[in-house]
Structures are given as structure tokens and as C-alpha cells.
Amino acid sequence: MIVEFPHKAPTGYSYEFEQYNTRTVRIMLRHHAKYDYNLGKSVATVWGFYAPKKRVYYAPINATSIGKEVNIQNTTSYTAMPLNITALEKCFV
């Protein structure tokens, strides 16, 4: 669905792309570990949103709310939410 999605899923995770509305795709990050509180099922969190016609990524506010537009270079494989880190902290990320 998203040809130009640049991130590779971390070990033990996978991405799921689902149509959120007519103009937006929701990108979910699924963790394949088994969780007792979830009756042994895997869990997923929203990575972010994507507008294919505009080729724009958005950070999530939550699983159902689209946040601000983000530069894909400022995202990680875990989330589209931009990190607010200093230059020194970037050495460790």
C-alpha cells in the first residue's frame, strides 16, 4: 500500500497499513510478543498516519486522531512522533 515507506520494522515487530478514511492510511506497529493481560495475543500501537495523494506523514495524537505533519527523516521505526533531543543526545540515539 505504501511503496515509499522507508522504515524497516524492528526485530519482533511488523507494520500493518489500514485505510483510516478516504484520504488517510493508519500505520500500526504490531509487537508479536505474547502478553498475559491480552490473553496471550500480540498488541499494536499506532506508528502514525499517511496521506498517499499528498505523500505526507503525520504524527499521531492517539490511535484515532491525526496530529501535525512530520518530516519522515525526523521519525524512527517505532513512531512518527518527533523526538525533542539535544545534539549531544543524538549521539546516543
Backbone torsions as a table, in degrees:
resi	resn	phi	psi	omega
1	MET	NA	-42.6	178.9
2	ILE	-114.5	100.6	-176.7
3	VAL	-69.3	-40.2	-173.0
4	GLU	-91.9	15.7	178.5
5	PHE	-67.8	116.4	-168.9
6	PRO	-84.8	-17.9	-174.4
7	HIS	-84.3	147.2	170.9
8	LYS	-103.4	140.0	-177.8
9	ALA	-65.0	138.4	176.4
10	PRO	-62.7	162.1	179.0
11	THR	-57.2	130.1	179.7
12	GLY	87.2	3.5	-178.5
13	TYR	-126.5	163.3	171.4
14	SER	-148.5	160.1	177.7
15	TYR	-100.0	144.5	173.2
16	GLU	-126.5	133.1	-178.9
17	PHE	-112.7	122.4	-178.7
18	GLU	-131.4	143.8	179.0
19	GLN	-68.7	117.2	-179.0
20	TYR	-86.6	-47.9	172.0
21	ASN	-149.4	-169.0	-173.6
22	THR	-66.1	-22.4	-176.3
23	ARG	-114.7	-4.3	-170.8
24	THR	-134.5	143.6	174.3
25	VAL	-110.5	135.1	175.2
26	ARG	-96.8	131.4	179.7
27	ILE	-104.8	118.4	-179.4
28	MET	-105.9	143.7	175.3
29	LEU	-108.3	113.5	-177.5
30	ARG	-100.2	129.0	175.4
31	HIS	-98.4	124.5	-171.7
32	HIS	-88.9	7.2	174.2
33	ALA	-70.1	156.1	178.1
34	LYS	-93.7	133.6	-177.9
35	TYR	-117.4	130.5	-179.6
36	ASP	-61.2	-41.6	-177.5
37	TYR	-67.7	-15.4	-179.3
38	ASN	-110.7	25.5	178.4
39	LEU	57.0	37.6	175.6
40	GLY	80.3	6.4	-179.9
41	LYS	-91.1	160.5	175.0
42	SER	-76.4	165.4	179.8
43	VAL	-122.7	159.8	179.2
44	ALA	-134.4	151.6	175.6
45	THR	-132.0	154.0	-179.5
46	VAL	-77.0	126.9	174.3
47	TRP	-79.8	-45.8	-178.7
48	GLY	170.6	-165.6	-178.7
49	PHE	-128.2	157.1	-178.4
50	TYR	-140.3	134.5	175.3
51	ALA	-105.9	101.8	-174.6
52	PRO	-60.0	-39.2	-178.1
53	LYS	-67.0	-37.4	179.3
54	LYS	-87.1	-18.8	-174.0
55	ARG	58.1	49.3	-176.8
56	VAL	-125.1	138.0	175.6
57	TYR	-101.7	148.8	179.7
58	TYR	-129.6	141.6	173.5
59	ALA	-74.3	150.7	176.3
60	PRO	-86.5	147.8	166.9
61	ILE	-88.3	-45.0	171.3
62	ASN	-155.1	-169.2	-174.4
63	ALA	-66.1	-17.7	-177.7
64	THR	-120.3	2.2	-177.7
65	SER	-124.1	130.0	-179.9
66	ILE	-87.4	132.8	-179.9
67	GLY	-97.4	-146.1	-175.9
68	LYS	-80.2	155.0	175.4
69	GLU	-64.6	140.9	179.2
70	VAL	-128.8	152.4	172.0
71	ASN	-80.9	126.5	-176.2
72	ILE	-58.6	-26.1	178.5
73	GLN	-68.3	-19.9	-179.0
74	ASN	-98.1	13.8	179.9
75	THR	-109.9	168.3	176.1
76	THR	-119.4	174.7	178.5
77	SER	-71.1	-11.4	179.5
78	TYR	-94.8	-28.1	-176.5
79	THR	-160.9	154.4	174.9
80	ALA	-89.7	-5.7	179.7
81	MET	-70.3	123.3	-177.9
82	PRO	-65.9	142.3	178.8
83	LEU	-88.1	134.8	176.0
84	ASN	-100.5	86.4	-177.4
85	ILE	-125.7	155.6	179.4
86	THR	-81.9	171.2	179.7
87	ALA	-61.8	-38.3	178.6
88	LEU	-65.5	-41.5	179.0
89	GLU	-64.8	-30.5	178.8
90	LYS	-61.3	-26.3	177.5
91	CYS	-65.0	-24.8	-176.8
92	PHE	-100.6	-6.5	-177.5
93	VAL	-95.7	NA	NA
